């Protein structure tokens, strides 16, 4: 990549941050740079995240996105992506999310983890991933796009921090040895009406495999998952539109419920 490409990376990161701040969408990056590679898209993401860290934000974890067939079909992509969770994006259950601060928000229910030890390397296994988990919980991820529509390439999504806007976390519980997360059924309700359901196995066959995939992806870029970090495994259902005055709740048999309100 030459100096002009470096300037394009920096300019694209600036454009995405400005779009989010001003709530004025921009064209997808892939229309401005046909053939945008995943490597370049992750560089745009890193540049934008780096500026937010410089402004005072702190990294608290990562998300794996479009890990289910339902989400891949909805987004028109065929592989997962990942983004970074910053402390100013994460809220506890029962929190209110301001609709006016978002552009085209949608919501997803997910199984998520808090790590008790580092998880790094090119060939992490499922059992190693399970052993690294200290706690498991339900999360509601509010996704949003700074682009003019949700029709985009996986590279566009990556550049836009995997479309992550907010994360509402449910109460965390220890990952018991007999807890089968693949069989865990999540039910999502909006304003008291059940509207979506999905099992943990919708995420790569087992949500723990999202940790495996993410550890491998981060390793290729010189990083890894760290003790104490939160990790979202990805939605078990297609995302749902999010409107003002909605109350969204997710529950499952073994994990405490999580709820958000939109104001």
C-alpha positions as CSV (number, residue, x, y, z in Angstrom):
1,X,0.0,0.0,0.0
2,X,1.5,3.4,-1.0
3,X,1.2,6.8,0.6
4,X,-1.9,7.6,-1.3
5,X,-3.6,4.6,0.1
6,X,-2.5,5.6,3.6
7,X,-4.2,9.0,3.1
8,X,-7.3,7.2,1.8
9,X,-7.4,5.0,4.9
10,X,-7.1,8.1,7.2
11,X,-9.7,10.0,5.1
12,X,-12.2,7.1,5.2
13,X,-11.8,6.9,9.0
14,X,-12.5,10.6,9.3
15,X,-15.5,10.4,7.0
16,X,-17.1,7.5,9.1
17,X,-16.5,9.4,12.4
18,X,-18.0,12.6,11.0
19,X,-21.0,10.7,9.6
20,X,-21.6,9.2,13.1
21,X,-21.1,12.5,14.9
22,X,-23.3,14.5,12.4
23,X,-25.7,11.6,11.7
24,X,-25.4,12.3,8.0
25,X,-24.7,9.0,6.0
26,X,-22.1,8.5,3.4
27,X,-21.7,6.2,0.4
28,X,-20.2,2.8,1.1
29,X,-16.5,2.7,0.9
30,X,-16.6,-0.1,-1.7
31,X,-18.3,2.2,-4.2
32,X,-15.5,4.7,-3.7
33,X,-12.8,2.0,-3.8
34,X,-14.1,-1.0,-5.8
35,X,-12.3,-4.1,-4.7
36,X,-11.7,-2.8,-1.2
37,X,-9.8,-5.6,0.6
38,X,-10.6,-6.9,4.1
39,X,-7.1,-5.9,5.2
40,X,-7.7,-2.3,4.1
41,X,-11.1,-2.3,5.7
42,X,-9.6,-3.4,9.1
43,X,-7.1,-0.6,8.7
44,X,-9.9,1.9,8.4
45,X,-11.6,0.4,11.4
46,X,-8.3,0.6,13.4
47,X,-7.7,4.2,12.4
48,X,-11.2,5.2,13.5
49,X,-11.0,3.3,16.8
50,X,-7.5,4.7,17.4
51,X,-8.9,8.3,17.1
52,X,-11.7,7.5,19.6
53,X,-9.1,6.0,22.0
54,X,-7.0,9.2,21.6
55,X,-10.1,11.1,22.6
56,X,-10.5,9.2,25.8
57,X,-12.3,5.9,25.0
58,X,-11.0,2.6,26.3
59,X,-11.1,-0.9,24.7
60,X,-13.3,-3.3,26.7
61,X,-13.7,-6.1,24.2
62,X,-14.6,-7.3,20.7
63,X,-17.5,-8.5,18.7
64,X,-17.9,-11.2,16.1
65,X,-20.5,-10.2,13.6
66,X,-22.6,-11.9,10.9
67,X,-21.7,-15.3,12.4
68,X,-25.2,-16.9,11.7
69,X,-26.7,-17.8,8.4
70,X,-29.7,-15.6,9.2
71,X,-27.5,-12.5,9.5
72,X,-25.3,-13.4,6.5
73,X,-28.4,-13.8,4.3
74,X,-29.9,-10.5,5.7
75,X,-26.6,-8.6,5.0
76,X,-25.8,-10.3,1.8
77,X,-22.4,-11.5,2.9
78,X,-20.9,-15.0,3.4
79,X,-18.3,-14.7,6.2
80,X,-18.1,-13.2,9.7
81,X,-16.5,-9.9,10.6
82,X,-15.3,-8.3,13.8
83,X,-15.3,-5.0,15.6
84,X,-14.0,-3.4,18.8
85,X,-16.1,-2.6,21.9
86,X,-15.3,0.7,23.6
87,X,-16.3,1.6,27.1
88,X,-18.7,4.4,26.0
89,X,-20.6,1.8,23.9
90,X,-21.5,-0.6,26.7
91,X,-24.5,-0.2,29.0
92,X,-26.1,-2.3,31.7
93,X,-29.4,-4.0,31.3
94,X,-32.4,-1.7,31.7
95,X,-30.5,1.2,30.2
96,X,-32.1,3.7,27.8
97,X,-30.7,4.3,24.4
98,X,-31.4,7.6,22.7
99,X,-32.9,7.1,19.2
100,X,-31.8,10.6,18.2
101,X,-28.2,9.6,18.6
102,X,-28.5,6.8,16.0
103,X,-29.1,6.7,12.3
104,X,-30.6,3.3,11.1
105,X,-30.5,1.3,14.2
106,X,-31.4,-2.4,14.5
107,X,-31.1,-4.8,17.4
108,X,-29.8,-8.3,17.9
109,X,-29.8,-10.7,20.8
110,X,-26.6,-12.6,21.4
111,X,-24.7,-14.9,23.8
112,X,-21.7,-13.1,25.1
113,X,-18.7,-13.8,27.3
114,X,-16.3,-12.2,29.8
115,X,-12.9,-13.8,29.6
116,X,-11.0,-14.9,32.7
117,X,-7.6,-15.3,30.9
118,X,-6.0,-14.4,27.6
119,X,-7.0,-16.3,24.5
120,X,-4.4,-15.9,21.8
121,X,-2.7,-17.9,19.0
122,X,-3.4,-19.2,15.5
123,X,-5.0,-22.5,16.4
124,X,-7.2,-22.0,19.5
125,X,-9.6,-24.9,20.1
126,X,-13.2,-24.9,21.4
127,X,-12.2,-26.5,24.7
128,X,-9.4,-23.9,25.1
129,X,-11.9,-21.2,24.4
130,X,-14.4,-22.6,26.9
131,X,-11.7,-22.8,29.6
132,X,-10.8,-19.1,29.0
133,X,-14.4,-18.0,29.7
134,X,-15.1,-16.8,33.2
135,X,-18.7,-15.7,32.7
136,X,-21.4,-15.9,30.1
137,X,-24.4,-13.5,29.6
138,X,-27.1,-12.4,27.2
139,X,-26.5,-9.1,25.3
140,X,-28.5,-6.9,23.1
141,X,-26.4,-5.3,20.4
142,X,-27.6,-2.2,18.7
143,X,-26.2,-2.1,15.3
144,X,-26.2,1.0,13.1
145,X,-24.7,2.0,9.8
146,X,-23.0,5.2,8.8
147,X,-23.7,4.4,5.2
148,X,-26.8,5.3,3.1
149,X,-28.3,1.8,3.4
150,X,-27.8,-1.6,4.9
151,X,-26.7,-3.0,1.5
152,X,-23.0,-3.3,1.8
153,X,-20.0,-5.6,1.4
154,X,-18.4,-7.3,4.3
155,X,-15.5,-4.9,3.9
156,X,-17.8,-1.9,4.3
157,X,-19.2,-3.4,7.5
158,X,-15.7,-4.1,8.8
159,X,-14.5,-0.5,8.1
160,X,-17.6,0.7,10.0
161,X,-16.5,-1.2,13.1
162,X,-18.7,-4.1,12.2
163,X,-21.8,-1.8,12.5
164,X,-21.6,-1.8,16.3
165,X,-23.2,1.2,18.0
166,X,-24.2,0.1,21.5
167,X,-24.2,-3.1,23.6
168,X,-26.5,-3.7,26.5
169,X,-25.2,-6.4,28.8
170,X,-27.3,-8.8,31.0
171,X,-26.2,-10.1,34.4
172,X,-23.2,-12.3,34.1
173,X,-23.1,-15.9,35.4
174,X,-20.3,-18.5,35.6
175,X,-20.0,-20.8,32.6
176,X,-21.0,-24.1,34.2
177,X,-19.4,-27.3,33.0
178,X,-22.8,-28.7,32.0
179,X,-24.0,-25.6,30.2
180,X,-24.7,-26.4,26.5
181,X,-24.7,-23.0,24.9
182,X,-25.3,-24.5,21.4
183,X,-28.7,-25.6,22.7
184,X,-29.6,-22.4,24.5
185,X,-32.7,-20.9,23.0
186,X,-33.0,-17.1,23.0
187,X,-36.4,-15.4,22.7
188,X,-36.6,-11.7,21.8
189,X,-39.6,-9.6,22.5
190,X,-40.4,-6.0,21.5
191,X,-42.9,-4.1,23.6
192,X,-44.0,-7.4,25.2
193,X,-44.5,-9.4,22.0
194,X,-42.2,-12.2,21.1
195,X,-40.8,-11.5,17.6
196,X,-37.7,-13.6,17.2
197,X,-36.0,-16.7,18.5
198,X,-32.8,-18.6,17.8
199,X,-30.5,-21.2,19.3
200,X,-26.9,-20.7,20.2
201,X,-25.9,-23.3,17.5
202,X,-27.0,-20.7,14.9
203,X,-23.6,-19.0,15.6
204,X,-21.0,-21.2,13.8
205,X,-22.6,-24.3,15.3
206,X,-21.6,-23.2,18.9
207,X,-21.1,-19.6,20.2
208,X,-17.8,-20.7,21.6
209,X,-16.6,-21.1,18.0
210,X,-17.0,-17.3,17.7
211,X,-14.2,-17.0,20.3
212,X,-12.1,-19.5,18.2
213,X,-12.6,-17.5,15.0
214,X,-12.0,-14.2,16.6
215,X,-8.8,-15.3,18.4
216,X,-7.5,-16.5,15.1
217,X,-8.4,-13.3,13.2
218,X,-6.8,-11.1,15.8
219,X,-3.7,-13.2,15.8
220,X,-3.2,-12.7,12.1
221,X,-3.2,-8.9,12.9
222,X,-0.8,-9.3,15.8
223,X,-3.4,-9.2,18.6
224,X,-5.5,-11.5,20.7
225,X,-8.3,-11.6,23.3
226,X,-7.4,-10.5,26.8
227,X,-8.5,-11.4,30.3
228,X,-11.4,-9.3,31.4
229,X,-12.6,-8.4,27.9
230,X,-16.2,-8.8,26.8
231,X,-16.8,-10.8,23.6
232,X,-20.1,-10.8,21.6
233,X,-20.5,-14.1,19.7
234,X,-23.0,-12.7,17.1
235,X,-26.8,-12.7,16.6
236,X,-28.8,-15.9,16.7
237,X,-31.5,-14.4,14.5
238,X,-31.9,-11.7,11.8
239,X,-31.7,-8.2,13.2
240,X,-34.8,-6.3,14.1
241,X,-35.6,-2.6,13.4
242,X,-35.4,-0.4,16.5
243,X,-37.7,2.6,17.0
244,X,-38.3,5.3,19.6
245,X,-40.3,4.1,22.6
246,X,-39.5,0.4,22.0
247,X,-38.6,-1.9,24.9
248,X,-36.6,-4.9,23.8
249,X,-36.0,-7.9,26.0
250,X,-34.2,-11.2,25.5
251,X,-34.4,-14.2,27.7
252,X,-33.2,-17.8,27.6
253,X,-33.5,-20.9,30.0
254,X,-30.1,-20.7,31.6
255,X,-29.1,-17.0,31.4
256,X,-30.6,-14.0,33.1
257,X,-32.7,-11.7,30.8
258,X,-31.5,-8.4,29.3
259,X,-33.5,-5.4,28.5
260,X,-33.1,-2.0,26.8
261,X,-35.4,0.9,26.3
262,X,-35.3,3.4,23.4
263,X,-36.2,7.0,24.2
